[in-house]
Amino acid sequence: DPNYLRGIELFNRGDYFAAHEVWEIPWRAAVGTDRWFYQSLIQAAVALYHLERGNSDGAGRLAARGRAKAVRCARTHLGLDLAEFW
């Protein structure tokens, strides 16, 4: 999915809000493990966005939720090593 790859580019650039917006596109259509996977990425991006803005409590809560969703997936999903990512 080109939106998955675009989200990676944005995330790696540090544009976490934009990455979250782009990943929401495939997340809406995803089912099963793919849905958990995208939601995990979205929550990671939003957690970092909050952290940049000084909201460490919100960032921690979102990161915990995102990690919990990532463990529902295989270690590597769509080419991303989730254990390494988290």
C-alpha positions in Angstrom: 0.0 0.0 0.0 1.5 3.3 -1.0 0.0 5.0 2.1 1.9 2.5 4.3 5.2 3.4 2.6 4.4 7.1 2.7 3.6 6.9 6.4 7.0 5.3 7.0 8.8 8.1 5.2 6.9 10.7 7.2 7.5 8.9 10.5 11.2 8.5 9.8 11.4 12.2 9.0 9.8 13.0 12.3 6.5 14.2 10.9 4.5 12.1 13.3 1.2 13.8 12.9 1.3 13.5 9.1 2.3 9.8 9.4 -0.7 9.1 11.6 -3.0 10.8 9.1 -1.6 8.8 6.2 -1.7 5.5 8.1 -5.4 6.0 8.9 -6.3 5.5 5.3 -5.2 1.8 5.1 -6.3 1.3 8.7 -9.9 2.1 7.9 -10.0 -0.7 5.3 -7.9 -3.2 7.2 -9.3 -6.3 9.0 -7.7 -8.7 11.4 -4.0 -8.5 12.1 -3.6 -5.7 9.5 -6.0 -3.6 11.5 -4.0 -4.2 14.8 -0.8 -3.5 12.9 -1.9 -0.1 11.5 -3.5 0.9 14.8 -0.2 0.2 16.6 1.7 2.4 14.1 -0.8 5.2 14.4 -0.6 5.1 18.2 3.2 5.2 18.1 3.1 8.2 15.8 0.6 10.0 18.0 2.5 9.1 21.1 5.6 10.8 19.7 3.6 13.8 18.6 2.3 14.2 22.2 5.8 13.7 23.6 7.2 16.5 21.3 4.5 18.8 22.7 5.3 18.0 26.4 2.4 15.7 27.0 4.4 12.8 28.5 1.4 11.2 30.3 -0.7 11.1 27.1 2.4 9.8 25.1 2.9 7.0 27.6 -0.7 5.9 27.5 -0.7 5.8 23.7 2.6 4.0 23.5 1.4 1.3 26.0 -1.8 0.8 23.9 0.2 0.7 20.7 2.7 -1.9 22.0 -0.3 -4.0 23.3 -1.7 -4.1 19.7 1.7 -4.9 18.2 2.1 -8.1 20.2 -1.1 -9.4 18.5 0.9 -9.4 15.3 3.8 -11.5 14.2 7.2 -10.1 15.1 7.5 -9.0 11.4 4.5 -7.7 9.6 4.5 -6.1 6.2 8.3 -6.0 6.4 8.5 -4.1 9.7 10.1 -5.8 12.7 7.6 -4.7 15.3 9.8 -5.7 18.3 12.6 -3.5 16.9 10.2 -0.7 16.1 8.8 -0.6 19.6 
